[in-house]
Amino acid sequence: MNMDASWAEGYNTLAGLKAHSAVAVQGTFTKVVGQSNLKSFPITDFEFTVGIVINDPGHLASVGSKLTIRQTGGTVGGAIHQISDDPLFKLSENAVLFLKQPEPGIFFVLGGPSGRFKVSNGTVTPFAPNGAKFNGSLTDFGVAVKNS
């Protein structure tokens, strides 16, 4: 079942993402940590293993660290409930994420789908069609974020 969301913040530049995120990392979703409800919405916590730290002014992550990423959506009564433009992360999915940390040990993706990038065969592309434009290697992405 798809749910709709109105994103309070959306980002269409790497500079905006960098300025408003606590950390930017590349890595892989390795397991589902748990699921709960926030008011009447299911939320799922995923373990994300960091492969590359792209931007981390607060020293919140390191290569190999495991971050808990919270996302709206989950399985309720055997049915998957997720935001239509920000579907649930998949285990082994490789991504670049711009993250906020609302409480110690918990992160969420800044701007929903606009803070999420796909990594496939070493190429980074935006997850959101109206997000920051980029199509290139992880190395070039890191340079673009650093220079933004």
Summary of the structure (lengths in Angstrom):
residues: 148
radius of gyration: 14.5
end to end distance: 37.5
largest distance: 46.4
contacts: 461
relative contact order: 0.24
helix: 14%
strand: 51%
